[in-house]
């Protein structure tokens, strides 16, 4: 029965991860809340959660396969492709560095329903404030970003080390604050997720490799595939949706969910 419950947990968490990874609602935050609320658990928890994130990220590689291949082909001779690759590397570095330095502390002190709930509410309020204060954008394509902008977006991504903040939310909202148009901000957030989550997955597996068992690898594999399949339709539709309607619905969703979970957490006495 324990194996069945763990398999059920892996499937539920993977579906949630795939659906929420590219929305500004925090996929890690959702897995923390769902694990706590429903009592789900798939060991090794943090390795599983990070690994299935990369499964969701691979859906970006499929949806943007043509664009990514054009970039790869253009790197030897195309200045725009070279700048984009360099920009992704620059934007990736801050979160990678802070993630390695602070991962143990974050896991011990920040992976809690209370922290996630507060971050959910704060993030929702922040999205509403940013949306209402936006002016006319200056950058409409990721190929037009100056190098300094890549650095700033990379620093914004560091906020997502706090569970509940949302990696996509931090990078998209940060980009928009700096004059990037909605669709371009979402597209770059998707692209930045590829090296970021690949690095996080490799580091997590390396750091915990000796504690992994065959059943753990099975759960990770199942979650990886399901996260990919559930993320694919979200990637295809998200950019078109936010280009027309903005991020307001996600902000209110965060506030409502965070408030409910915070109240539940307080009543529960934990």
MOSULNOR-V364070 format. One record per helix or strand of 3 or more residues. SS is the DSSP state (h for helix, s for strand). FROM is the first residue (numbers start at 1). TO is the last residue. If there is no record, write none. Layout:
ss=SS from=FROM to=TO
ss=SS from=FROM to=TO
This chain:
ss=h from=2 to=20
ss=h from=27 to=38
ss=h from=45 to=63
ss=h from=65 to=74
ss=h from=79 to=109
ss=h from=113 to=133
ss=h from=142 to=144
ss=h from=147 to=161
ss=h from=167 to=177
ss=h from=182 to=211
ss=h from=214 to=245
ss=h from=248 to=268
